[in-house]
Amino acid sequence: MGAWIKGMTKTGEPQELPLPTQLMDWLAAWYAIRRTDSPNPYLFPGQEDAQPISSELVRLRWSELRARVGITGLWNYDLRRTLASSMSNELGCDDSTIRAILNHHDTSALSHYRHKTFDSLTKPIQAYADWLWSLKASKETYDTGRVFRDLPGLHSVAAHPAV
């Protein structure tokens, strides 16, 4: 695994998150082709030397990406909500782990004494990445039409007649 050092977040605290193993080959390939004439330590470099990409440019690129792939109405917030819900519902992660990954502040009295370490986040992050990759693999091999044809009385929601 690797680490993403986010630096100062909107809460004014530094954050460092584990990166799943699935990203390591991609990162190595990116580093192999990135510009070397003006080195920038950031994965997503900004237009200024040694600066990260600006939030305005991130929003612009996100809008462009959504338009290219035909996704409407999907925002960064939705991805955070999906991560939190999936880590809780599908993987059984505890709330303090999810809060730490999302960099949410816990206001309970217990939070004063409890601290999530970097190492305590590696297994949940890797489990989430593995779960996402399993969805990709199952989508490639799963034919919902066949399943619904084989089960009498069941049909896909998309094929449901309008009421």
C-alpha positions in Angstrom: 0.0 0.0 0.0 0.9 3.6 -0.3 0.0 6.8 1.5 -1.8 10.0 0.5 -0.6 13.0 2.5 -3.4 15.5 2.0 -1.7 18.2 4.0 -3.9 20.8 5.7 -7.6 20.0 5.3 -10.6 22.2 5.6 -10.7 21.4 9.4 -7.2 22.8 9.7 -5.7 19.4 10.5 -3.2 17.4 8.4 -4.5 14.1 7.1 -2.7 11.0 5.8 -4.6 8.2 4.3 -3.6 4.7 3.1 -3.9 4.0 -0.6 -5.0 0.5 -1.7 -2.7 -1.8 -3.6 -4.9 -1.5 -6.7 -3.6 2.1 -7.2 0.1 1.3 -7.0 0.6 0.1 -10.6 -1.5 3.1 -11.8 0.7 5.5 -9.8 3.9 3.9 -11.0 2.7 4.3 -14.6 1.7 8.0 -14.0 5.1 8.8 -12.5 6.8 7.2 -15.5 5.0 9.5 -18.0 4.7 12.7 -16.0 6.6 15.8 -16.9 10.1 16.0 -15.6 11.1 19.4 -16.9 9.4 21.2 -14.0 9.1 18.6 -11.2 6.1 19.0 -8.9 5.6 16.8 -5.8 1.8 16.6 -6.3 0.0 13.8 -8.0 -2.3 16.3 -9.6 -0.1 19.3 -10.1 -1.4 22.8 -10.5 -0.5 25.3 -13.1 1.9 27.0 -10.7 5.3 25.4 -9.9 5.2 23.1 -6.8 1.5 23.8 -6.2 -1.4 21.3 -6.1 -4.3 21.5 -8.6 -6.7 24.3 -7.6 -10.2 23.5 -6.4 -11.6 25.5 -9.4 -9.7 23.3 -11.8 -10.8 20.2 -10.0 -14.5 21.3 -10.4 -13.9 22.1 -14.1 -12.3 18.7 -14.8 -15.0 16.9 -12.8 -17.7 18.6 -14.9 -15.8 17.7 -18.1 -15.4 14.1 -17.1 -19.1 13.8 -16.2 -20.1 15.3 -19.5 -17.8 12.9 -21.4 -19.2 9.8 -19.8 -22.8 11.1 -19.7 -23.2 11.2 -15.9 -25.5 13.9 -14.7 -26.3 14.9 -11.1 -23.3 13.2 -9.5 -21.2 15.3 -7.2 -18.2 14.7 -4.9 -20.6 14.7 -2.0 -22.4 11.7 -3.5 -19.1 9.8 -3.7 -18.3 10.5 0.0 -21.8 9.4 1.0 -21.4 6.2 -1.1 -18.1 5.5 0.5 -19.5 6.0 4.0 -22.6 4.0 3.4 -20.8 1.1 1.7 -18.1 0.9 4.4 -20.8 0.7 7.0 -23.4 -1.4 5.3 -21.3 -3.8 3.1 -18.1 -4.0 5.1 -19.2 -3.4 8.7 -16.7 -0.7 9.4 -17.3 1.2 12.7 -18.3 4.9 12.7 -15.0 6.1 14.1 -13.1 4.5 11.2 -15.4 6.1 8.6 -15.2 9.5 10.3 -11.4 9.3 10.2 -11.3 8.4 6.5 -13.7 11.2 5.7 -11.9 13.6 8.1 -15.1 14.3 10.0 -14.7 15.6 13.6 -16.4 13.5 16.3 -17.8 15.7 19.0 -18.5 12.9 21.5 -16.7 12.9 24.9 -15.1 9.5 23.9 -13.4 11.1 20.8 -11.1 13.1 23.2 -9.5 9.8 24.1 -9.8 7.8 20.9 -7.5 8.3 18.0 -7.5 6.4 14.7 -3.9 5.7 13.5 -2.8 5.5 9.9 -2.2 1.7 10.4 -5.8 1.2 11.7 -7.1 2.6 8.4 -5.1 0.4 6.1 -7.4 -2.7 6.3 -10.7 -0.8 5.9 -9.3 1.2 2.9 -8.0 -2.0 1.3 -11.3 -3.8 2.0 -13.2 -1.0 0.3 -11.0 -1.1 -2.8 -11.3 -4.9 -2.9 -15.1 -4.6 -2.6 -15.2 -2.1 -5.5 -13.0 -4.3 -7.7 -15.3 -7.3 -7.0 -18.2 -5.2 -8.2 -16.4 -4.5 -11.4 -15.6 -8.2 -11.9 -19.2 -9.3 -11.1 -20.6 -6.7 -13.5 -18.4 -8.2 -16.3 -19.7 -11.7 -15.6 -23.2 -11.1 -14.4 -26.1 -11.1 -16.8 -29.2 -9.8 -15.0 -31.4 -10.6 -18.0 -30.5 -14.3 -17.8 -31.1 -14.4 -14.0 -34.6 -12.8 -14.4 -35.5 -15.1 -17.3 -34.5 -18.1 -15.2 -36.7 -17.2 -12.3 -40.5 -17.3 -13.1 -42.4 -14.2 -11.9 -39.3 -12.0 -11.5 -38.3 -9.3 -13.9 -35.9 -6.4 -13.8 -37.1 -3.0 -12.5 -36.3 -1.5 -15.9 -38.7 -4.0 -17.5 -41.4 -3.3 -14.9 -44.6 -2.0 -16.6 -45.6 1.5 -15.6 -48.4 1.6 -13.1 
